[in-house]
């Protein structure tokens, strides 16, 4: 290959746009789920600590 690139076709540009939007959505969903899981872990830890005291 000589290092030159063909420009993207209309379909390829549309797919790239869709993939970038989907990637952004997935990152937001991952962030939300991470926060939920972290909160859940803290709650479980607090419950287990209370149980071991009594």
PDB file of N, CA, C and O in Angstrom:
ATOM      1  N   UNK A   1       0.850  -1.176   0.000  1.00  0.00           N
ATOM      2  CA  UNK A   1       0.000   0.000   0.000  1.00  0.00           C
ATOM      3  C   UNK A   1       0.895   1.238   0.000  1.00  0.00           C
ATOM      4  O   UNK A   1       1.940   1.243   0.651  1.00  0.00           O
ATOM      5  N   UNK A   2       0.503   2.270  -0.712  1.00  0.00           N
ATOM      6  CA  UNK A   2       1.369   3.439  -0.882  1.00  0.00           C
ATOM      7  C   UNK A   2       1.132   4.543   0.151  1.00  0.00           C
ATOM      8  O   UNK A   2       1.716   5.621   0.038  1.00  0.00           O
ATOM      9  N   UNK A   3       0.299   4.298   1.141  1.00  0.00           N
ATOM     10  CA  UNK A   3       0.080   5.292   2.189  1.00  0.00           C
ATOM     11  C   UNK A   3      -1.084   6.224   1.928  1.00  0.00           C
ATOM     12  O   UNK A   3      -1.466   6.981   2.821  1.00  0.00           O
ATOM     13  N   UNK A   4      -1.667   6.197   0.726  1.00  0.00           N
ATOM     14  CA  UNK A   4      -2.839   7.033   0.458  1.00  0.00           C
ATOM     15  C   UNK A   4      -4.084   6.270   0.870  1.00  0.00           C
ATOM     16  O   UNK A   4      -4.112   5.040   0.871  1.00  0.00           O
ATOM     17  N   UNK A   5      -5.105   7.024   1.218  1.00  0.00           N
ATOM     18  CA  UNK A   5      -6.347   6.398   1.661  1.00  0.00           C
ATOM     19  C   UNK A   5      -7.491   6.890   0.797  1.00  0.00           C
ATOM     20  O   UNK A   5      -7.553   8.062   0.426  1.00  0.00           O
ATOM     21  N   UNK A   6      -8.379   5.993   0.490  1.00  0.00           N
ATOM     22  CA  UNK A   6      -9.581   6.386  -0.220  1.00  0.00           C
ATOM     23  C   UNK A   6     -10.517   7.063   0.762  1.00  0.00           C
ATOM     24  O   UNK A   6     -10.579   6.667   1.926  1.00  0.00           O
ATOM     25  N   UNK A   7     -11.255   8.086   0.313  1.00  0.00           N
ATOM     26  CA  UNK A   7     -12.226   8.706   1.208  1.00  0.00           C
ATOM     27  C   UNK A   7     -13.347   7.714   1.524  1.00  0.00           C
ATOM     28  O   UNK A   7     -13.616   6.793   0.753  1.00  0.00           O
ATOM     29  N   UNK A   8     -13.978   7.917   2.648  1.00  0.00           N
ATOM     30  CA  UNK A   8     -15.061   7.017   3.049  1.00  0.00           C
ATOM     31  C   UNK A   8     -16.275   7.227   2.157  1.00  0.00           C
ATOM     32  O   UNK A   8     -16.579   8.342   1.734  1.00  0.00           O
ATOM     33  N   UNK A   9     -16.953   6.128   1.888  1.00  0.00           N
ATOM     34  CA  UNK A   9     -18.203   6.223   1.136  1.00  0.00           C
ATOM     35  C   UNK A   9     -19.286   6.789   2.052  1.00  0.00           C
ATOM     36  O   UNK A   9     -19.092   6.902   3.262  1.00  0.00           O
ATOM     37  N   UNK A  10     -20.409   7.136   1.472  1.00  0.00           N
ATOM     38  CA  UNK A  10     -21.534   7.668   2.259  1.00  0.00           C
ATOM     39  C   UNK A  10     -21.990   6.650   3.296  1.00  0.00           C
ATOM     40  O   UNK A  10     -22.263   7.010   4.441  1.00  0.00           O
ATOM     41  N   UNK A  11     -22.076   5.378   2.902  1.00  0.00           N
ATOM     42  CA  UNK A  11     -22.486   4.334   3.840  1.00  0.00           C
ATOM     43  C   UNK A  11     -21.470   4.155   4.960  1.00  0.00           C
ATOM     44  O   UNK A  11     -21.842   3.954   6.116  1.00  0.00           O
ATOM     45  N   UNK A  12     -20.192   4.228   4.618  1.00  0.00           N
ATOM     46  CA  UNK A  12     -19.157   4.100   5.642  1.00  0.00           C
ATOM     47  C   UNK A  12     -19.195   5.277   6.613  1.00  0.00           C
ATOM     48  O   UNK A  12     -19.016   5.094   7.817  1.00  0.00           O
ATOM     49  N   UNK A  13     -19.424   6.471   6.101  1.00  0.00           N
ATOM     50  CA  UNK A  13     -19.545   7.639   6.983  1.00  0.00           C
ATOM     51  C   UNK A  13     -20.747   7.501   7.909  1.00  0.00           C
ATOM     52  O   UNK A  13     -20.662   7.825   9.094  1.00  0.00           O
ATOM     53  N   UNK A  14     -21.863   7.021   7.373  1.00  0.00           N
ATOM     54  CA  UNK A  14     -23.068   6.828   8.185  1.00  0.00           C
ATOM     55  C   UNK A  14     -22.813   5.790   9.270  1.00  0.00           C
ATOM     56  O   UNK A  14     -23.223   5.969  10.417  1.00  0.00           O
ATOM     57  N   UNK A  15     -22.132   4.702   8.902  1.00  0.00           N
ATOM     58  CA  UNK A  15     -21.824   3.670   9.892  1.00  0.00           C
ATOM     59  C   UNK A  15     -20.872   4.196  10.960  1.00  0.00           C
ATOM     60  O   UNK A  15     -21.055   3.921  12.146  1.00  0.00           O
ATOM     61  N   UNK A  16     -19.860   4.948  10.548  1.00  0.00           N
ATOM     62  CA  UNK A  16     -18.922   5.526  11.496  1.00  0.00           C
ATOM     63  C   UNK A  16     -19.639   6.457  12.473  1.00  0.00           C
ATOM     64  O   UNK A  16     -19.375   6.428  13.674  1.00  0.00           O
ATOM     65  N   UNK A  17     -20.538   7.274  11.956  1.00  0.00           N
ATOM     66  CA  UNK A  17     -21.313   8.187  12.805  1.00  0.00           C
ATOM     67  C   UNK A  17     -22.156   7.388  13.805  1.00  0.00           C
ATOM     68  O   UNK A  17     -22.209   7.717  14.990  1.00  0.00           O
ATOM     69  N   UNK A  18     -22.819   6.326  13.306  1.00  0.00           N
ATOM     70  CA  UNK A  18     -23.655   5.498  14.167  1.00  0.00           C
ATOM     71  C   UNK A  18     -22.808   4.807  15.238  1.00  0.00           C
ATOM     72  O   UNK A  18     -23.204   4.759  16.403  1.00  0.00           O
ATOM     73  N   UNK A  19     -21.650   4.275  14.853  1.00  0.00           N
ATOM     74  CA  UNK A  19     -20.783   3.593  15.810  1.00  0.00           C
ATOM     75  C   UNK A  19     -20.259   4.545  16.881  1.00  0.00           C
ATOM     76  O   UNK A  19     -20.163   4.175  18.051  1.00  0.00           O
ATOM     77  N   UNK A  20     -19.921   5.763  16.484  1.00  0.00           N
ATOM     78  CA  UNK A  20     -19.456   6.741  17.473  1.00  0.00           C
ATOM     79  C   UNK A  20     -20.564   7.109  18.446  1.00  0.00           C
ATOM     80  O   UNK A  20     -20.317   7.248  19.644  1.00  0.00           O
ATOM     81  N   UNK A  21     -21.786   7.269  17.940  1.00  0.00           N
ATOM     82  CA  UNK A  21     -22.922   7.580  18.821  1.00  0.00           C
ATOM     83  C   UNK A  21     -23.193   6.413  19.768  1.00  0.00           C
ATOM     84  O   UNK A  21     -23.439   6.618  20.956  1.00  0.00           O
ATOM     85  N   UNK A  22     -23.148   5.192  19.243  1.00  0.00           N
ATOM     86  CA  UNK A  22     -23.368   4.019  20.078  1.00  0.00           C
ATOM     87  C   UNK A  22     -22.275   3.899  21.137  1.00  0.00           C
ATOM     88  O   UNK A  22     -22.563   3.559  22.285  1.00  0.00           O
ATOM     89  N   UNK A  23     -21.039   4.171  20.769  1.00  0.00           N
ATOM     90  CA  UNK A  23     -19.918   4.114  21.704  1.00  0.00           C
ATOM     91  C   UNK A  23     -20.118   5.120  22.839  1.00  0.00           C
ATOM     92  O   UNK A  23     -19.868   4.810  24.004  1.00  0.00           O
ATOM     93  N   UNK A  24     -20.566   6.319  22.492  1.00  0.00           N
ATOM     94  CA  UNK A  24     -20.819   7.338  23.517  1.00  0.00           C
ATOM     95  C   UNK A  24     -21.915   6.869  24.469  1.00  0.00           C
ATOM     96  O   UNK A  24     -21.798   7.032  25.684  1.00  0.00           O
ATOM     97  N   UNK A  25     -22.982   6.287  23.918  1.00  0.00           N
ATOM     98  CA  UNK A  25     -24.069   5.775  24.757  1.00  0.00           C
ATOM     99  C   UNK A  25     -23.576   4.661  25.666  1.00  0.00           C
ATOM    100  O   UNK A  25     -23.906   4.633  26.852  1.00  0.00           O
ATOM    101  N   UNK A  26     -22.797   3.756  25.126  1.00  0.00           N
ATOM    102  CA  UNK A  26     -22.272   2.652  25.934  1.00  0.00           C
ATOM    103  C   UNK A  26     -21.364   3.145  27.063  1.00  0.00           C
ATOM    104  O   UNK A  26     -21.363   2.582  28.158  1.00  0.00           O
ATOM    105  N   UNK A  27     -20.596   4.197  26.789  1.00  0.00           N
ATOM    106  CA  UNK A  27     -19.747   4.764  27.841  1.00  0.00           C
ATOM    107  C   UNK A  27     -20.592   5.353  28.973  1.00  0.00           C
ATOM    108  O   UNK A  27     -20.255   5.207  30.148  1.00  0.00           O
ATOM    109  N   UNK A  28     -21.688   6.017  28.614  1.00  0.00           N
ATOM    110  CA  UNK A  28     -22.586   6.574  29.629  1.00  0.00           C
ATOM    111  C   UNK A  28     -23.226   5.445  30.430  1.00  0.00           C
ATOM    112  O   UNK A  28     -23.300   5.515  31.656  1.00  0.00           O
ATOM    113  N   UNK A  29     -23.690   4.404  29.737  1.00  0.00           N
ATOM    114  CA  UNK A  29     -24.294   3.277  30.436  1.00  0.00           C
ATOM    115  C   UNK A  29     -23.294   2.596  31.374  1.00  0.00           C
ATOM    116  O   UNK A  29     -23.651   2.222  32.491  1.00  0.00           O
ATOM    117  N   UNK A  30     -22.060   2.434  30.934  1.00  0.00           N
ATOM    118  CA  UNK A  30     -21.025   1.845  31.783  1.00  0.00           C
ATOM    119  C   UNK A  30     -20.793   2.702  33.017  1.00  0.00           C
ATOM    120  O   UNK A  30     -20.655   2.177  34.122  1.00  0.00           O
ATOM    121  N   UNK A  31     -20.749   4.013  32.837  1.00  0.00           N
ATOM    122  CA  UNK A  31     -20.539   4.921  33.964  1.00  0.00           C
ATOM    123  C   UNK A  31     -21.682   4.799  34.972  1.00  0.00           C
ATOM    124  O   UNK A  31     -21.441   4.750  36.178  1.00  0.00           O
ATOM    125  N   UNK A  32     -22.913   4.751  34.488  1.00  0.00           N
ATOM    126  CA  UNK A  32     -24.078   4.618  35.375  1.00  0.00           C
ATOM    127  C   UNK A  32     -24.024   3.291  36.124  1.00  0.00           C
ATOM    128  O   UNK A  32     -24.218   3.253  37.339  1.00  0.00           O
ATOM    129  N   UNK A  33     -23.761   2.208  35.406  1.00  0.00           N
ATOM    130  CA  UNK A  33     -23.717   0.897  36.046  1.00  0.00           C
ATOM    131  C   UNK A  33     -22.569   0.779  37.042  1.00  0.00           C
ATOM    132  O   UNK A  33     -22.702   0.109  38.066  1.00  0.00           O
ATOM    133  N   UNK A  34     -21.456   1.418  36.753  1.00  0.00           N
ATOM    134  CA  UNK A  34     -20.326   1.413  37.682  1.00  0.00           C
ATOM    135  C   UNK A  34     -20.701   2.128  38.976  1.00  0.00           C
ATOM    136  O   UNK A  34     -20.382   1.657  40.068  1.00  0.00           O
ATOM    137  N   UNK A  35     -21.382   3.271  38.848  1.00  0.00           N
ATOM    138  CA  UNK A  35     -21.809   3.997  40.043  1.00  0.00           C
ATOM    139  C   UNK A  35     -22.821   3.186  40.847  1.00  0.00           C
ATOM    140  O   UNK A  35     -22.764   3.169  42.076  1.00  0.00           O
ATOM    141  N   UNK A  36     -23.739   2.521  40.168  1.00  0.00           N
ATOM    142  CA  UNK A  36     -24.726   1.697  40.866  1.00  0.00           C
ATOM    143  C   UNK A  36     -24.042   0.544  41.585  1.00  0.00           C
ATOM    144  O   UNK A  36     -24.339   0.281  42.750  1.00  0.00           O
ATOM    145  N   UNK A  37     -23.134  -0.145  40.908  1.00  0.00           N
ATOM    146  CA  UNK A  37     -22.437  -1.287  41.509  1.00  0.00           C
ATOM    147  C   UNK A  37     -21.589  -0.848  42.698  1.00  0.00           C
ATOM    148  O   UNK A  37     -21.514  -1.552  43.705  1.00  0.00           O
ATOM    149  N   UNK A  38     -20.954   0.306  42.582  1.00  0.00           N
ATOM    150  CA  UNK A  38     -20.141   0.820  43.681  1.00  0.00           C
ATOM    151  C   UNK A  38     -21.008   1.130  44.893  1.00  0.00           C
ATOM    152  O   UNK A  38     -20.653   0.802  46.025  1.00  0.00           O
ATOM    153  N   UNK A  39     -22.145   1.764  44.645  1.00  0.00           N
ATOM    154  CA  UNK A  39     -23.074   2.066  45.741  1.00  0.00           C
ATOM    155  C   UNK A  39     -23.591   0.796  46.391  1.00  0.00           C
ATOM    156  O   UNK A  39     -23.683   0.713  47.615  1.00  0.00           O
ATOM    157  N   UNK A  40     -23.927  -0.189  45.577  1.00  0.00           N
ATOM    158  CA  UNK A  40     -24.406  -1.463  46.099  1.00  0.00           C
ATOM    159  C   UNK A  40     -23.327  -2.127  46.950  1.00  0.00           C
ATOM    160  O   UNK A  40     -23.624  -2.648  48.025  1.00  0.00           O
ATOM    161  N   UNK A  41     -22.099  -2.116  46.491  1.00  0.00           N
ATOM    162  CA  UNK A  41     -21.000  -2.730  47.244  1.00  0.00           C
ATOM    163  C   UNK A  41     -20.806  -2.037  48.591  1.00  0.00           C
ATOM    164  O   UNK A  41     -20.570  -2.693  49.605  1.00  0.00           O
ATOM    165  N   UNK A  42     -20.907  -0.714  48.594  1.00  0.00           N
ATOM    166  CA  UNK A  42     -20.774   0.024  49.858  1.00  0.00           C
ATOM    167  C   UNK A  42     -21.918  -0.326  50.816  1.00  0.00           C
ATOM    168  O   UNK A  42     -21.703  -0.479  52.019  1.00  0.00           O
ATOM    169  N   UNK A  43     -23.133  -0.449  50.273  1.00  0.00           N
ATOM    170  CA  UNK A  43     -24.280  -0.808  51.112  1.00  0.00           C
ATOM    171  C   UNK A  43     -24.120  -2.204  51.708  1.00  0.00           C
ATOM    172  O   UNK A  43     -24.381  -2.408  52.894  1.00  0.00           O
ATOM    173  N   UNK A  44     -23.696  -3.156  50.897  1.00  0.00           N
ATOM    174  CA  UNK A  44     -23.497  -4.525  51.383  1.00  0.00           C
ATOM    175  C   UNK A  44     -22.403  -4.545  52.440  1.00  0.00           C
ATOM    176  O   UNK A  44     -22.534  -5.227  53.457  1.00  0.00           O
ATOM    177  N   UNK A  45     -21.343  -3.814  52.212  1.00  0.00           N
ATOM    178  CA  UNK A  45     -20.259  -3.745  53.192  1.00  0.00           C
ATOM    179  C   UNK A  45     -20.767  -3.176  54.516  1.00  0.00           C
ATOM    180  O   UNK A  45     -20.428  -3.689  55.583  1.00  0.00           O
ATOM    181  N   UNK A  46     -21.573  -2.125  54.453  1.00  0.00           N
ATOM    182  CA  UNK A  46     -22.111  -1.522  55.674  1.00  0.00           C
ATOM    183  C   UNK A  46     -23.021  -2.504  56.408  1.00  0.00           C
ATOM    184  O   UNK A  46     -22.975  -2.586  57.635  1.00  0.00           O
ATOM    185  N   UNK A  47     -23.842  -3.244  55.677  1.00  0.00           N
ATOM    186  CA  UNK A  47     -24.733  -4.226  56.307  1.00  0.00           C
ATOM    187  C   UNK A  47     -23.913  -5.329  56.966  1.00  0.00           C
ATOM    188  O   UNK A  47     -24.212  -5.736  58.089  1.00  0.00           O
ATOM    189  N   UNK A  48     -22.895  -5.808  56.287  1.00  0.00           N
ATOM    190  CA  UNK A  48     -22.065  -6.872  56.869  1.00  0.00           C
ATOM    191  C   UNK A  48     -21.320  -6.385  58.103  1.00  0.00           C
ATOM    192  O   UNK A  48     -21.146  -7.145  59.055  1.00  0.00           O
ATOM    193  N   UNK A  49     -20.882  -5.145  58.103  1.00  0.00           N
ATOM    194  CA  UNK A  49     -20.196  -4.608  59.292  1.00  0.00           C
ATOM    195  C   UNK A  49     -21.149  -4.505  60.475  1.00  0.00           C
ATOM    196  O   UNK A  49     -20.762  -4.780  61.611  1.00  0.00           O
ATOM    197  N   UNK A  50     -22.407  -4.107  60.212  1.00  0.00           N
ATOM    198  CA  UNK A  50     -23.389  -4.019  61.280  1.00  0.00           C
ATOM    199  C   UNK A  50     -23.696  -5.401  61.857  1.00  0.00           C
ATOM    200  O   UNK A  50     -23.865  -5.547  63.068  1.00  0.00           O
ATOM    201  N   UNK A  51     -23.766  -6.389  61.013  1.00  0.00           N
ATOM    202  CA  UNK A  51     -24.066  -7.751  61.467  1.00  0.00           C
ATOM    203  C   UNK A  51     -22.942  -8.333  62.310  1.00  0.00           C
ATOM    204  O   UNK A  51     -23.195  -9.096  63.242  1.00  0.00           O
ATOM    205  N   UNK A  52     -21.697  -7.977  61.988  1.00  0.00           N
ATOM    206  CA  UNK A  52     -20.578  -8.552  62.736  1.00  0.00           C
ATOM    207  C   UNK A  52     -20.412  -7.889  64.104  1.00  0.00           C
ATOM    208  O   UNK A  52     -19.780  -8.459  64.992  1.00  0.00           O
ATOM    209  N   UNK A  53     -20.968  -6.703  64.278  1.00  0.00           N
ATOM    210  CA  UNK A  53     -20.872  -6.026  65.579  1.00  0.00           C
ATOM    211  C   UNK A  53     -21.776  -6.681  66.617  1.00  0.00           C
ATOM    212  O   UNK A  53     -21.423  -6.791  67.791  1.00  0.00           O
ATOM    213  N   UNK A  54     -22.942  -7.111  66.163  1.00  0.00           N
ATOM    214  CA  UNK A  54     -23.949  -7.605  67.092  1.00  0.00           C
ATOM    215  C   UNK A  54     -23.814  -9.008  67.397  1.00  0.00           C
ATOM    216  O   UNK A  54     -24.604  -9.551  68.171  1.00  0.00           O
TER     217      UNK A  54
END
